[in-house]
């Protein structure tokens, strides 16, 4: 069992991606999973998202499908997630993320949209079959300008729920073996 990190920031390598990486590393440590190798920058796949059957997008979906935990991060655009993420998630059918635990992360310019992750992305992820056992993480971008413990605090605060989800997934994998 492993986890993957997906950043839907149109500008790769930004604060959203760094926060996602930090949460992914903390989550891997908490769940005794292999540390994630990298952050998948969805912007690298943008040109193929509207091509039916695009091989690179299919490969990305297979890579993410092999993981049981997904960290999905996006900046807040118009009180919701990016169109880049919407276009990617539209390539999935209802139920395609069954057996996956997702931790949604949003960054935004102010606290005004702090409820956006749970009102916009969570319902879509659940429709796709994902388990979203914790509240989403919303961070005002200015808090990311200096070293902080946001990722560690989030994982620590939700460790029992996340560990329970990991245990359930391990039992499911054992029963299917």
C-alpha contacts under 8 A as a table, 3 or more apart, distances in Angstrom:
res1	aa1	res2	aa2	distance
1	X	33	X	6.95
1	X	67	X	6.49
1	X	68	X	6.15
1	X	170	X	7.74
2	X	28	X	7.92
2	X	33	X	5.78
2	X	34	X	6.18
2	X	36	X	7.76
2	X	67	X	5.20
2	X	68	X	6.08
2	X	69	X	6.53
3	X	24	X	7.49
3	X	28	X	7.26
3	X	33	X	7.50
3	X	34	X	7.81
3	X	35	X	8.00
3	X	36	X	6.44
3	X	67	X	5.06
3	X	68	X	6.01
3	X	69	X	4.45
3	X	70	X	5.55
3	X	71	X	7.56
4	X	24	X	7.59
4	X	36	X	6.26
4	X	39	X	7.43
4	X	40	X	7.75
4	X	64	X	6.32
4	X	67	X	6.11
4	X	69	X	6.49
4	X	70	X	5.08
4	X	71	X	6.36
5	X	20	X	6.63
5	X	21	X	6.80
5	X	24	X	6.49
5	X	36	X	7.40
5	X	38	X	7.27
5	X	39	X	5.08
5	X	40	X	5.96
5	X	70	X	5.80
5	X	71	X	4.69
5	X	72	X	6.08
5	X	73	X	7.85
6	X	20	X	7.66
6	X	39	X	5.87
6	X	40	X	4.77
6	X	41	X	6.17
6	X	42	X	6.68
6	X	70	X	7.36
6	X	71	X	6.11
6	X	72	X	4.87
6	X	73	X	6.21
7	X	12	X	7.85
7	X	16	X	6.99
7	X	17	X	5.48
7	X	20	X	7.03
7	X	39	X	6.70
7	X	40	X	6.12
7	X	41	X	5.14
7	X	42	X	5.91
7	X	72	X	6.00
7	X	73	X	4.77
7	X	74	X	5.94
8	X	41	X	6.50
8	X	42	X	5.16
8	X	43	X	6.62
8	X	72	X	7.54
8	X	73	X	6.04
8	X	74	X	4.85
8	X	75	X	7.40
8	X	82	X	6.74
8	X	84	X	6.20
8	X	85	X	5.45
9	X	12	X	6.05
9	X	14	X	7.49
9	X	16	X	6.73
9	X	17	X	7.21
9	X	41	X	7.35
9	X	42	X	7.22
9	X	43	X	6.81
9	X	73	X	7.63
9	X	74	X	5.50
9	X	75	X	6.04
9	X	82	X	7.35
9	X	84	X	7.82
10	X	42	X	7.59
10	X	43	X	5.26
10	X	84	X	7.22
11	X	14	X	6.27
11	X	43	X	7.20
12	X	17	X	7.06
12	X	41	X	5.95
12	X	43	X	6.71
13	X	16	X	7.71
13	X	17	X	5.49
13	X	18	X	6.77
13	X	41	X	7.77
14	X	17	X	5.39
14	X	18	X	6.33
15	X	18	X	4.99
15	X	19	X	6.08
15	X	141	X	7.32
15	X	144	X	6.72
16	X	19	X	5.22
16	X	20	X	6.18
16	X	73	X	6.44
16	X	74	X	6.37
16	X	75	X	6.33
16	X	106	X	7.42
16	X	107	X	6.12
17	X	20	X	5.03
17	X	21	X	6.13
17	X	39	X	6.85
17	X	41	X	7.82
17	X	73	X	7.02
18	X	21	X	5.06
18	X	22	X	6.20
19	X	22	X	5.06
19	X	23	X	6.19
19	X	144	X	7.84
19	X	151	X	6.98
20	X	23	X	5.15
20	X	24	X	6.02
20	X	39	X	7.61
20	X	71	X	6.64
20	X	72	X	7.29
20	X	73	X	5.92
20	X	105	X	7.05
21	X	24	X	5.01
21	X	25	X	6.14
21	X	38	X	7.47
21	X	39	X	6.24
22	X	25	X	5.20
22	X	26	X	6.23
22	X	151	X	5.79
22	X	152	X	7.88
23	X	26	X	5.12
23	X	27	X	5.93
23	X	71	X	7.68
23	X	151	X	4.70
23	X	152	X	7.00
23	X	154	X	7.87
23	X	155	X	7.14
24	X	27	X	5.04
24	X	28	X	6.04
24	X	35	X	7.69
24	X	36	X	6.77
24	X	71	X	6.43
25	X	28	X	5.14
25	X	29	X	6.23
25	X	35	X	5.84
25	X	36	X	6.59
26	X	29	X	5.14
26	X	30	X	6.11
26	X	151	X	6.70
26	X	152	X	5.90
26	X	155	X	6.48
27	X	30	X	5.03
27	X	31	X	6.08
27	X	155	X	6.12
28	X	31	X	5.24
28	X	32	X	5.72
28	X	33	X	4.63
28	X	34	X	6.15
28	X	35	X	5.51
28	X	36	X	7.38
29	X	32	X	5.11
29	X	33	X	6.35
29	X	34	X	7.83
29	X	35	X	7.19
30	X	33	X	7.82
30	X	155	X	7.48
30	X	156	X	7.98
30	X	159	X	6.96
30	X	163	X	7.63
31	X	162	X	7.63
31	X	163	X	6.07
31	X	166	X	6.96
36	X	39	X	7.74
41	X	44	X	5.86
41	X	45	X	7.85
42	X	45	X	5.43
42	X	46	X	6.66
42	X	84	X	7.38
42	X	85	X	7.61
43	X	46	X	5.05
43	X	84	X	7.29
44	X	47	X	7.74
45	X	48	X	5.62
45	X	49	X	6.54
45	X	56	X	7.03
45	X	57	X	6.50
46	X	49	X	5.42
46	X	84	X	6.94
47	X	50	X	7.06
47	X	51	X	7.89
48	X	51	X	5.21
48	X	54	X	5.69
48	X	56	X	7.12
48	X	57	X	6.44
49	X	52	X	7.73
49	X	54	X	7.27
49	X	57	X	6.69
49	X	87	X	6.41
49	X	88	X	6.19
49	X	91	X	7.89
50	X	87	X	7.61
51	X	54	X	5.44
53	X	57	X	7.72
53	X	58	X	6.91
54	X	57	X	5.46
54	X	58	X	6.20
55	X	58	X	4.98
55	X	59	X	6.09
56	X	59	X	5.06
56	X	60	X	6.21
57	X	60	X	4.98
57	X	61	X	6.19
58	X	61	X	5.10
58	X	62	X	6.22
59	X	62	X	5.02
59	X	63	X	6.16
60	X	63	X	5.01
60	X	64	X	6.19
61	X	64	X	5.15
61	X	65	X	5.78
62	X	65	X	4.85
62	X	66	X	6.24
63	X	66	X	5.41
63	X	67	X	7.08
64	X	67	X	5.40
64	X	70	X	7.40
65	X	68	X	7.39
65	X	97	X	7.52
67	X	70	X	6.86
67	X	100	X	7.40
68	X	99	X	6.68
68	X	100	X	4.71
68	X	101	X	6.15
68	X	169	X	7.50
69	X	100	X	5.74
69	X	101	X	4.81
69	X	102	X	5.81
69	X	103	X	7.79
70	X	100	X	7.10
70	X	101	X	6.20
70	X	102	X	4.70
70	X	103	X	6.27
71	X	102	X	5.76
71	X	103	X	4.83
71	X	104	X	6.06
71	X	105	X	7.31
72	X	102	X	6.98
72	X	103	X	6.25
72	X	104	X	5.01
72	X	105	X	6.06
73	X	104	X	5.92
73	X	105	X	4.44
73	X	106	X	5.69
73	X	107	X	7.91
74	X	81	X	5.95
74	X	82	X	6.48
74	X	85	X	7.59
74	X	105	X	6.36
74	X	106	X	5.04
74	X	107	X	6.52
75	X	81	X	6.45
75	X	82	X	6.74
75	X	106	X	5.34
75	X	107	X	4.65
75	X	108	X	5.84
76	X	79	X	5.91
76	X	80	X	5.42
76	X	81	X	5.23
76	X	82	X	6.70
76	X	106	X	6.12
76	X	107	X	5.89
76	X	108	X	5.06
76	X	109	X	7.84
76	X	113	X	7.70
76	X	116	X	7.83
77	X	80	X	5.30
77	X	81	X	5.62
77	X	82	X	5.65
78	X	81	X	7.75
79	X	113	X	5.71
79	X	116	X	5.84
80	X	116	X	5.59
80	X	117	X	7.02
80	X	120	X	5.95
80	X	121	X	7.57
81	X	85	X	6.77
81	X	86	X	7.31
81	X	106	X	7.69
81	X	116	X	7.97
81	X	117	X	7.58
81	X	120	X	7.34
81	X	121	X	6.96
82	X	85	X	5.36
82	X	86	X	6.48
83	X	86	X	4.84
83	X	87	X	5.98
84	X	87	X	5.28
84	X	88	X	6.35
85	X	88	X	5.07
85	X	89	X	6.06
86	X	89	X	5.17
86	X	90	X	6.04
87	X	90	X	5.15
87	X	91	X	6.99
88	X	91	X	5.54
88	X	92	X	7.69
89	X	92	X	5.53
90	X	93	X	7.41
92	X	96	X	6.11
92	X	128	X	7.08
93	X	96	X	5.56
93	X	128	X	6.35
94	X	97	X	7.90
94	X	127	X	5.69
94	X	128	X	4.32
94	X	129	X	6.52
95	X	98	X	5.36
95	X	127	X	6.66
95	X	128	X	4.44
95	X	129	X	4.15
95	X	130	X	7.57
96	X	128	X	5.53
96	X	129	X	6.10
97	X	100	X	5.53
97	X	125	X	7.71
97	X	128	X	5.34
97	X	129	X	4.69
97	X	130	X	4.81
98	X	128	X	7.05
98	X	129	X	4.18
98	X	130	X	5.13
98	X	131	X	7.41
99	X	129	X	7.43
99	X	130	X	6.57
99	X	131	X	7.34
99	X	169	X	7.20
100	X	129	X	7.73
100	X	130	X	5.20
100	X	131	X	6.13
101	X	130	X	5.80
101	X	131	X	4.73
101	X	132	X	5.87
101	X	133	X	7.40
101	X	165	X	7.29
102	X	125	X	7.92
102	X	130	X	6.41
102	X	131	X	6.18
102	X	132	X	5.26
102	X	133	X	7.83
103	X	132	X	6.34
103	X	133	X	7.93
103	X	134	X	7.14
103	X	136	X	6.49
103	X	137	X	7.86
104	X	117	X	6.99
104	X	121	X	7.59
104	X	122	X	7.60
104	X	132	X	7.93
104	X	136	X	5.09
104	X	137	X	6.38
105	X	117	X	7.30
105	X	136	X	5.88
105	X	137	X	4.73
105	X	138	X	5.92
105	X	139	X	7.98
106	X	117	X	6.46
106	X	136	X	7.72
106	X	137	X	6.22
106	X	138	X	4.77
106	X	139	X	6.40
107	X	138	X	5.69
107	X	139	X	4.87
107	X	140	X	5.67
107	X	141	X	5.69
108	X	111	X	7.27
108	X	113	X	7.23
108	X	114	X	7.99
108	X	138	X	7.42
108	X	139	X	6.38
108	X	140	X	4.94
108	X	141	X	5.53
109	X	140	X	5.55
109	X	141	X	5.70
109	X	142	X	7.38
110	X	113	X	6.83
110	X	114	X	7.93
110	X	140	X	5.41
110	X	141	X	7.61
111	X	114	X	5.20
111	X	139	X	7.83
111	X	140	X	6.19
113	X	116	X	5.32
114	X	117	X	7.15
114	X	138	X	5.73
114	X	139	X	7.78
115	X	118	X	5.71
115	X	119	X	6.21
115	X	138	X	7.95
116	X	119	X	5.13
116	X	120	X	5.59
116	X	121	X	7.53
117	X	120	X	5.43
117	X	121	X	5.21
117	X	122	X	6.35
117	X	136	X	6.04
117	X	137	X	7.73
117	X	138	X	7.22
118	X	121	X	6.09
118	X	122	X	5.02
118	X	123	X	7.39
118	X	135	X	7.14
118	X	136	X	6.25
119	X	122	X	6.38
119	X	123	X	6.85
120	X	123	X	6.31
120	X	124	X	7.10
121	X	124	X	5.33
121	X	125	X	6.23
122	X	125	X	5.14
122	X	126	X	6.16
122	X	132	X	7.07
123	X	126	X	5.13
123	X	127	X	6.12
124	X	127	X	5.02
124	X	128	X	6.32
125	X	128	X	5.06
125	X	129	X	6.49
125	X	130	X	5.44
125	X	131	X	7.71
125	X	132	X	7.62
126	X	129	X	4.94
126	X	130	X	5.03
126	X	131	X	6.42
126	X	132	X	7.18
127	X	130	X	7.43
132	X	135	X	7.65
133	X	161	X	6.72
133	X	162	X	7.23
133	X	165	X	7.60
134	X	158	X	6.70
134	X	161	X	7.11
134	X	162	X	7.67
137	X	154	X	7.42
139	X	143	X	7.04
139	X	144	X	7.96
140	X	143	X	5.75
140	X	144	X	7.54
141	X	144	X	5.38
141	X	145	X	7.32
142	X	145	X	5.58
143	X	146	X	6.86
143	X	148	X	7.80
144	X	147	X	7.10
144	X	148	X	7.18
149	X	152	X	5.28
149	X	153	X	5.85
150	X	153	X	5.20
150	X	154	X	6.08
151	X	154	X	5.20
151	X	155	X	6.28
152	X	155	X	5.36
152	X	156	X	5.96
153	X	156	X	5.04
153	X	157	X	5.96
154	X	157	X	5.22
154	X	158	X	6.35
155	X	158	X	5.20
155	X	159	X	5.54
156	X	159	X	5.05
158	X	161	X	5.61
158	X	162	X	6.15
159	X	162	X	5.06
159	X	163	X	5.80
160	X	163	X	5.10
160	X	164	X	6.02
161	X	164	X	5.04
161	X	165	X	6.23
162	X	165	X	5.03
162	X	166	X	6.22
163	X	166	X	5.00
163	X	167	X	6.12
164	X	167	X	5.04
164	X	168	X	6.20
165	X	168	X	5.08
165	X	169	X	6.24
166	X	169	X	5.08
166	X	170	X	6.17
167	X	170	X	5.09
167	X	171	X	6.27
168	X	171	X	5.14
168	X	172	X	6.20
169	X	172	X	4.94
169	X	173	X	6.13
170	X	173	X	5.10
170	X	174	X	6.15
171	X	174	X	5.07
171	X	175	X	6.17
172	X	175	X	5.18
172	X	176	X	6.29
173	X	176	X	5.15
173	X	177	X	6.26
174	X	177	X	5.20
